[in-house]
Amino acid sequence: MKRIILQAIVLTFILISCGQKEKGFELIQHVSDKRVDVYYEGKLFTSYAYPETMEKPILYPIYNAHGIDLTRGFPANPQPGERVDHPHHLGLWFNYGNVNGLDFWNNSYNIPEENRPRYGSIRHVCIEEINNGAKQATLTVQSDWIDHTEKILLVAETHYIFGAEKGMRTIEHIVTLTAQADTVIFSDSKEGLLGIRMDRAFEEVSDAPVLRIGEDKQPMEERTVNNDGVNGLYRNSLGDEKESGAWGKRAGWASVSAEKEGDKTTVAILDHKENPGYPAHWHTRGYGLFAVNNLGSKSFHAENPATSLTLLPGESVTFKHKILIKAGSYAEDQEINIVFEEFNR
């Protein structure tokens, strides 16, 4: 049932993607559909979605400046050739794998009912503010991090800043987490923190057979090898490339580049020097998971000391990240470094 509802959400995205006026940014709230659409010059950039069928709010889908979808469709809108794995990977999200022993990262519709007490969820509470502008728009939302009994561990205030220039789109994600009645401990985990599940064009070529979506948009019965259109390349601020070179490394930023439908695109995630754990460790997975993790360390490399972050009741922590999307050509290191330095001023 949850899969059906997710797919219905996607049909709604398709229906509203046309006919908007060209006037810079316009954020349109759809209360009954539980989403906010983000348009720039009449074209859908992304949507903030928070349906009750999902275990966290997300930005999905995400398009580049030329209208190319950069995010995997499964499980909401499966596309032929996509991998059938990690149903909790959809769009862009922020959560963590060990918060007072609860796994927020891996929670999804696919978790058996008897296992749900081990998982946490993030519930949208309200939209606090929407501001539209010619080159920038903001969205501020509040959400609760809860356990399976709906006890609130953390209150999150998330501030999205959407930006646009010629061929470039940006998203700043600034979140402040405040502990409620109990002490909250973020224990070492590789499952975090801000992640994007990329479209299959951004994957690395692989000879491993995996379960995929068929032409009928249903999971195939047999595992197959399919590298059609796959050409992704990861790179970090140190110059390390591919999953083999960049995964688990600490770096100020990381990027993934690929050509899809004839359009070259780079997606970069930038860390902030004020974040705990800066510079962060990175997920640069060849299968399409791209994430920055400021809280895990030993989980990436056994020789590292374990890390943890403790918030006493009423205490807060803020994380700042920025996503840069360049379309039409790949971003050079110098271009990313300029945006990184501006973000860190």
Buried (B, 14 or more C-beta within 10 A) or exposed (E): EBBEBBBEBBEBBEEBBEEBEEEBBBBBEEEEBBBBBBBBBBBBBBBBBBBEBBBBBBBBBBBBBBEBBBBBBBBBBBBBBBBBBBBBBBBBBBBBBBBBEBBBBBBBBEBEEEEBEBBBBBBBBEBEEBEBBEEBBBBBBBBBBBBBEEEBBBBBBBBBBBBBEEBBBBBBBBBBBBBBEBEBBBBBBBBBBBBBBBBBBBBBEBEEEBBBBBEEBEBBEEEEEBEEBBBBBBBBBBEBEBBEBBBBBBBBBBBBBBBBEEBBBBBBBBBBEEBEBBBBBBBBBBBBBBBBBBBBBBBBEEEBEEBEBEBEEEEEBBBBBBBBBBBBEBBEBEBBBEBBEEBBE
